[in-house]
């Protein structure tokens, strides 16, 4: 038995030549979600959340609420 193989010609198209080659290059091309918005550090949010916890009488079980409130307060979107 003799097997024959065909060589497949692969031409580079203009679409594949201009496509990004890595995820990192895709990230560079993507626009920033919140340009001009101030970002806060983990420590800044944690300190404010801790203050809210103290003001509430140190009740446990509301840490996520305190954290969210601290983020919203720092961003100026507290309601």
N, CA, C and O atoms as a GROMACS GRO file, in nm:
protein
  316
    1UNK      N    1   0.082  -0.118   0.000
    1UNK     CA    2   0.000   0.000   0.000
    1UNK      C    3   0.086   0.125   0.000
    1UNK      O    4   0.180   0.140   0.079
    2UNK      N    5   0.053   0.210  -0.087
    2UNK     CA    6   0.126   0.334  -0.097
    2UNK      C    7   0.031   0.448  -0.063
    2UNK      O    8  -0.077   0.461  -0.120
    3UNK      N    9   0.075   0.530   0.029
    3UNK     CA   10  -0.006   0.646   0.068
    3UNK      C   11   0.044   0.769  -0.004
    3UNK      O   12   0.165   0.790  -0.018
    4UNK      N   13  -0.048   0.846  -0.049
    4UNK     CA   14  -0.008   0.971  -0.112
    4UNK      C   15  -0.047   1.086  -0.021
    4UNK      O   16  -0.154   1.084   0.041
    5UNK      N   17   0.035   1.181  -0.014
    5UNK     CA   18   0.004   1.298   0.068
    5UNK      C   19   0.001   1.420  -0.020
    5UNK      O   20   0.079   1.434  -0.115
    6UNK      N   21  -0.088   1.507   0.012
    6UNK     CA   22  -0.098   1.632  -0.062
    6UNK      C   23  -0.042   1.743   0.024
    6UNK      O   24  -0.067   1.750   0.144
    7UNK      N   25   0.030   1.828  -0.038
    7UNK     CA   26   0.079   1.946   0.032
    7UNK      C   27  -0.025   2.055   0.018
    7UNK      O   28  -0.070   2.087  -0.092
    8UNK      N   29  -0.062   2.109   0.130
    8UNK     CA   30  -0.161   2.215   0.129
    8UNK      C   31  -0.088   2.348   0.134
    8UNK      O   32  -0.006   2.373   0.222
    9UNK      N   33  -0.121   2.429   0.040
    9UNK     CA   34  -0.060   2.561   0.035
    9UNK      C   35  -0.135   2.653   0.129
    9UNK      O   36  -0.257   2.667   0.121
   10UNK      N   37  -0.061   2.715   0.218
   10UNK     CA   38  -0.122   2.808   0.312
   10UNK      C   39  -0.069   2.947   0.285
   10UNK      O   40   0.049   2.976   0.305
   11UNK      N   41  -0.156   3.030   0.239
   11UNK     CA   42  -0.119   3.169   0.212
   11UNK      C   43  -0.164   3.254   0.329
   11UNK      O   44  -0.270   3.233   0.386
   12UNK      N   45  -0.081   3.349   0.361
   12UNK     CA   46  -0.119   3.444   0.465
   12UNK      C   47  -0.210   3.548   0.403
   12UNK      O   48  -0.179   3.609   0.300
   13UNK      N   49  -0.323   3.566   0.466
   13UNK     CA   50  -0.414   3.668   0.418
   13UNK      C   51  -0.389   3.796   0.495
   13UNK      O   52  -0.324   3.796   0.599
   14UNK      N   53  -0.440   3.902   0.444
   14UNK     CA   54  -0.419   4.030   0.512
   14UNK      C   55  -0.487   4.032   0.648
   14UNK      O   56  -0.440   4.100   0.739
   15UNK      N   57  -0.597   3.957   0.665
   15UNK     CA   58  -0.666   3.952   0.794
   15UNK      C   59  -0.582   3.882   0.898
   15UNK      O   60  -0.574   3.927   1.012
   16UNK      N   61  -0.519   3.773   0.861
   16UNK     CA   62  -0.439   3.701   0.960
   16UNK      C   63  -0.308   3.774   0.989
   16UNK      O   64  -0.253   3.760   1.099
   17UNK      N   65  -0.260   3.850   0.895
   17UNK     CA   66  -0.136   3.923   0.916
   17UNK      C   67  -0.157   4.039   1.013
   17UNK      O   68  -0.065   4.076   1.087
   18UNK      N   69  -0.277   4.097   1.014
   18UNK     CA   70  -0.301   4.211   1.101
   18UNK      C   71  -0.363   4.173   1.235
   18UNK      O   72  -0.381   4.258   1.321
   19UNK      N   73  -0.397   4.046   1.253
   19UNK     CA   74  -0.459   4.002   1.377
   19UNK      C   75  -0.358   4.003   1.490
   19UNK      O   76  -0.241   3.974   1.468
   20UNK      N   77  -0.402   4.037   1.613
   20UNK     CA   78  -0.311   4.035   1.728
   20UNK      C   79  -0.257   3.895   1.752
   20UNK      O   80  -0.326   3.796   1.728
   21UNK      N   81  -0.136   3.888   1.800
   21UNK     CA   82  -0.074   3.758   1.820
   21UNK      C   83  -0.083   3.708   1.962
   21UNK      O   84  -0.055   3.591   1.989
   22UNK      N   85  -0.121   3.793   2.054
   22UNK     CA   86  -0.131   3.749   2.192
   22UNK      C   87  -0.241   3.824   2.265
   22UNK      O   88  -0.291   3.926   2.216
   23UNK      N   89  -0.277   3.774   2.379
   23UNK     CA   90  -0.379   3.840   2.461
   23UNK      C   91  -0.329   3.976   2.508
   23UNK      O   92  -0.406   4.071   2.517
   24UNK      N   93  -0.201   3.985   2.537
   24UNK     CA   94  -0.145   4.111   2.583
   24UNK      C   95  -0.163   4.221   2.479
   24UNK      O   96  -0.192   4.335   2.514
   25UNK      N   97  -0.148   4.187   2.353
   25UNK     CA   98  -0.165   4.289   2.250
   25UNK      C   99  -0.312   4.330   2.238
   25UNK      O  100  -0.341   4.444   2.203
   26UNK      N  101  -0.405   4.237   2.265
   26UNK     CA  102  -0.547   4.272   2.264
   26UNK      C  103  -0.580   4.367   2.377
   26UNK      O  104  -0.660   4.459   2.361
   27UNK      N  105  -0.517   4.345   2.492
   27UNK     CA  106  -0.542   4.432   2.607
   27UNK      C  107  -0.493   4.574   2.582
   27UNK      O  108  -0.556   4.671   2.625
   28UNK      N  109  -0.382   4.586   2.513
   28UNK     CA  110  -0.328   4.718   2.485
   28UNK      C  111  -0.421   4.796   2.393
   28UNK      O  112  -0.434   4.918   2.405
   29UNK      N  113  -0.485   4.725   2.301
   29UNK     CA  114  -0.571   4.791   2.203
   29UNK      C  115  -0.706   4.829   2.263
   29UNK      O  116  -0.772   4.921   2.213
   30UNK      N  117  -0.748   4.760   2.369
   30UNK     CA  118  -0.879   4.786   2.428
   30UNK      C  119  -0.878   4.919   2.502
   30UNK      O  120  -0.781   4.950   2.571
   31UNK      N  121  -0.985   4.998   2.489
   31UNK     CA  122  -0.991   5.125   2.561
   31UNK      C  123  -1.011   5.102   2.709
   31UNK      O  124  -1.068   5.001   2.750
   32UNK      N  125  -0.964   5.195   2.789
   32UNK     CA  126  -0.981   5.184   2.933
   32UNK      C  127  -1.127   5.207   2.968
   32UNK      O  128  -1.193   5.293   2.910
   33UNK      N  129  -1.177   5.128   3.064
   33UNK     CA  130  -1.319   5.134   3.100
   33UNK      C  131  -1.357   5.268   3.161
   33UNK      O  132  -1.462   5.324   3.131
   34UNK      N  133  -1.272   5.318   3.247
   34UNK     CA  134  -1.308   5.442   3.317
   34UNK      C  135  -1.192   5.540   3.311
   34UNK      O  136  -1.126   5.566   3.411
   35UNK      N  137  -1.169   5.594   3.195
   35UNK     CA  138  -1.061   5.692   3.182
   35UNK      C  139  -1.098   5.818   3.257
   35UNK      O  140  -1.211   5.866   3.248
   36UNK      N  141  -1.004   5.871   3.330
   36UNK     CA  142  -1.028   5.993   3.404
   36UNK      C  143  -1.088   5.969   3.542
   36UNK      O  144  -1.092   6.060   3.623
   37UNK      N  145  -1.135   5.847   3.569
   37UNK     CA  146  -1.194   5.817   3.699
   37UNK      C  147  -1.082   5.789   3.799
   37UNK      O  148  -0.984   5.722   3.766
   38UNK      N  149  -1.097   5.841   3.920
   38UNK     CA  150  -0.997   5.818   4.024
   38UNK      C  151  -1.013   5.677   4.076
   38UNK      O  152  -1.124   5.632   4.102
   39UNK      N  153  -0.903   5.608   4.090
   39UNK     CA  154  -0.907   5.475   4.149
   39UNK      C  155  -0.851   5.483   4.290
   39UNK      O  156  -0.764   5.565   4.319
   40UNK      N  157  -0.901   5.399   4.376
   40UNK     CA  158  -0.860   5.399   4.515
   40UNK      C  159  -0.790   5.269   4.548
   40UNK      O  160  -0.818   5.165   4.489
   41UNK      N  161  -0.700   5.278   4.644
   41UNK     CA  162  -0.626   5.159   4.684
   41UNK      C  163  -0.711   5.074   4.777
   41UNK      O  164  -0.809   5.120   4.835
   42UNK      N  165  -0.671   4.951   4.789
   42UNK     CA  166  -0.736   4.856   4.879
   42UNK      C  167  -0.736   4.910   5.021
   42UNK      O  168  -0.836   4.900   5.092
   43UNK      N  169  -0.624   4.968   5.062
   43UNK     CA  170  -0.611   5.021   5.198
   43UNK      C  171  -0.706   5.137   5.225
   43UNK      O  172  -0.763   5.146   5.334
   44UNK      N  173  -0.724   5.224   5.127
   44UNK     CA  174  -0.816   5.338   5.145
   44UNK      C  175  -0.959   5.289   5.164
   44UNK      O  176  -1.032   5.339   5.251
   45UNK      N  177  -0.999   5.191   5.084
   45UNK     CA  178  -1.134   5.137   5.096
   45UNK      C  179  -1.148   5.064   5.229
   45UNK      O  180  -1.251   5.076   5.296
   46UNK      N  181  -1.046   4.987   5.268
   46UNK     CA  182  -1.051   4.911   5.392
   46UNK      C  183  -1.062   5.003   5.514
   46UNK      O  184  -1.137   4.973   5.607
   47UNK      N  185  -0.989   5.113   5.514
   47UNK     CA  186  -0.995   5.206   5.627
   47UNK      C  187  -1.134   5.267   5.642
   47UNK      O  188  -1.186   5.279   5.753
   48UNK      N  189  -1.194   5.305   5.530
   48UNK     CA  190  -1.328   5.364   5.536
   48UNK      C  191  -1.431   5.258   5.576
   48UNK      O  192  -1.522   5.287   5.654
   49UNK      N  193  -1.419   5.137   5.524
   49UNK     CA  194  -1.510   5.029   5.562
   49UNK      C  195  -1.498   4.998   5.711
   49UNK      O  196  -1.598   4.971   5.778
   50UNK      N  197  -1.377   5.004   5.763
   50UNK     CA  198  -1.355   4.981   5.906
   50UNK      C  199  -1.421   5.091   5.988
   50UNK      O  200  -1.478   5.065   6.094
   51UNK      N  201  -1.413   5.213   5.939
   51UNK     CA  202  -1.478   5.324   6.008
   51UNK      C  203  -1.630   5.303   6.013
   51UNK      O  204  -1.694   5.327   6.116
   52UNK      N  205  -1.688   5.259   5.900
   52UNK     CA  206  -1.832   5.232   5.897
   52UNK      C  207  -1.868   5.120   5.995
   52UNK      O  208  -1.972   5.127   6.061
   53UNK      N  209  -1.784   5.018   6.004
   53UNK     CA  210  -1.806   4.907   6.097
   53UNK      C  211  -1.805   4.958   6.240
   53UNK      O  212  -1.890   4.919   6.321
   54UNK      N  213  -1.710   5.045   6.272
   54UNK     CA  214  -1.703   5.104   6.406
   54UNK      C  215  -1.827   5.188   6.436
   54UNK      O  216  -1.884   5.179   6.545
   55UNK      N  217  -1.869   5.269   6.339
   55UNK     CA  218  -1.985   5.355   6.358
   55UNK      C  219  -2.114   5.275   6.378
   55UNK      O  220  -2.206   5.322   6.445
   56UNK      N  221  -2.122   5.156   6.323
   56UNK     CA  222  -2.239   5.071   6.336
   56UNK      C  223  -2.237   4.989   6.465
   56UNK      O  224  -2.326   4.908   6.488
   57UNK      N  225  -2.139   5.010   6.547
   57UNK     CA  226  -2.132   4.940   6.674
   57UNK      C  227  -2.060   4.806   6.666
   57UNK      O  228  -2.082   4.718   6.749
   58UNK      N  229  -1.973   4.792   6.568
   58UNK     CA  230  -1.891   4.672   6.549
   58UNK      C  231  -1.972   4.544   6.535
   58UNK      O  232  -1.933   4.439   6.584
   59UNK      N  233  -2.086   4.555   6.469
   59UNK     CA  234  -2.168   4.437   6.443
   59UNK      C  235  -2.107   4.357   6.329
   59UNK      O  236  -2.073   4.411   6.224
   60UNK      N  237  -2.094   4.229   6.352
   60UNK     CA  238  -2.037   4.141   6.249
   60UNK      C  239  -2.144   4.099   6.150
   60UNK      O  240  -2.264   4.108   6.178
   61UNK      N  241  -2.101   4.055   6.034
   61UNK     CA  242  -2.192   4.004   5.933
   61UNK      C  243  -2.232   4.104   5.827
   61UNK      O  244  -2.314   4.073   5.741
   62UNK      N  245  -2.176   4.224   5.831
   62UNK     CA  246  -2.211   4.326   5.733
   62UNK      C  247  -2.087   4.379   5.661
   62UNK      O  248  -2.087   4.491   5.610
   63UNK      N  249  -1.984   4.298   5.656
   63UNK     CA  250  -1.857   4.343   5.598
   63UNK      C  251  -1.870   4.378   5.450
   63UNK      O  252  -1.810   4.474   5.404
   64UNK      N  253  -1.948   4.300   5.375
   64UNK     CA  254  -1.963   4.329   5.232
   64UNK      C  255  -2.038   4.461   5.212
   64UNK      O  256  -2.005   4.538   5.122
   65UNK      N  257  -2.138   4.486   5.294
   65UNK     CA  258  -2.212   4.612   5.285
   65UNK      C  259  -2.121   4.731   5.316
   65UNK      O  260  -2.125   4.834   5.249
   66UNK      N  261  -2.038   4.715   5.420
   66UNK     CA  262  -1.945   4.822   5.457
   66UNK      C  263  -1.846   4.848   5.344
   66UNK      O  264  -1.815   4.963   5.313
   67UNK      N  265  -1.797   4.741   5.284
   67UNK     CA  266  -1.699   4.754   5.176
   67UNK      C  267  -1.762   4.825   5.057
   67UNK      O  268  -1.703   4.917   5.000
   68UNK      N  269  -1.882   4.782   5.018
   68UNK     CA  270  -1.950   4.844   4.904
   68UNK      C  271  -1.980   4.991   4.933
   68UNK      O  272  -1.962   5.077   4.846
   69UNK      N  273  -2.026   5.019   5.054
   69UNK     CA  274  -2.056   5.158   5.092
   69UNK      C  275  -1.929   5.244   5.085
   69UNK      O  276  -1.933   5.358   5.039
   70UNK      N  277  -1.817   5.188   5.131
   70UNK     CA  278  -1.690   5.261   5.127
   70UNK      C  279  -1.649   5.290   4.983
   70UNK      O  280  -1.607   5.401   4.951
   71UNK      N  281  -1.661   5.191   4.895
   71UNK     CA  282  -1.628   5.213   4.754
   71UNK      C  283  -1.716   5.322   4.694
   71UNK      O  284  -1.666   5.411   4.625
   72UNK      N  285  -1.845   5.313   4.719
   72UNK     CA  286  -1.938   5.409   4.661
   72UNK      C  287  -1.914   5.550   4.717
   72UNK      O  288  -1.922   5.650   4.644
   73UNK      N  289  -1.883   5.557   4.846
   73UNK     CA  290  -1.855   5.687   4.907
   73UNK      C  291  -1.731   5.750   4.845
   73UNK      O  292  -1.730   5.869   4.814
   74UNK      N  293  -1.626   5.671   4.828
   74UNK     CA  294  -1.503   5.724   4.770
   74UNK      C  295  -1.522   5.765   4.624
   74UNK      O  296  -1.458   5.860   4.578
   75UNK      N  297  -1.606   5.696   4.554
   75UNK     CA  298  -1.633   5.732   4.415
   75UNK      C  299  -1.732   5.846   4.401
   75UNK      O  300  -1.752   5.899   4.292
   76UNK      N  301  -1.794   5.884   4.514
   76UNK     CA  302  -1.889   5.995   4.511
   76UNK      C  303  -2.026   5.956   4.461
   76UNK      O  304  -2.102   6.041   4.415
   77UNK      N  305  -2.058   5.826   4.469
   77UNK     CA  306  -2.187   5.779   4.419
   77UNK      C  307  -2.276   5.728   4.530
   77UNK      O  308  -2.369   5.651   4.505
   78UNK      N  309  -2.249   5.769   4.653
   78UNK     CA  310  -2.330   5.722   4.766
   78UNK      C  311  -2.471   5.778   4.753
   78UNK      O  312  -2.491   5.894   4.716
   79UNK      N  313  -2.566   5.695   4.783
   79UNK     CA  314  -2.705   5.742   4.774
   79UNK      C  315  -2.773   5.741   4.908
   79UNK      O  316  -2.890   5.778   4.918
   0.00000   0.00000   0.00000
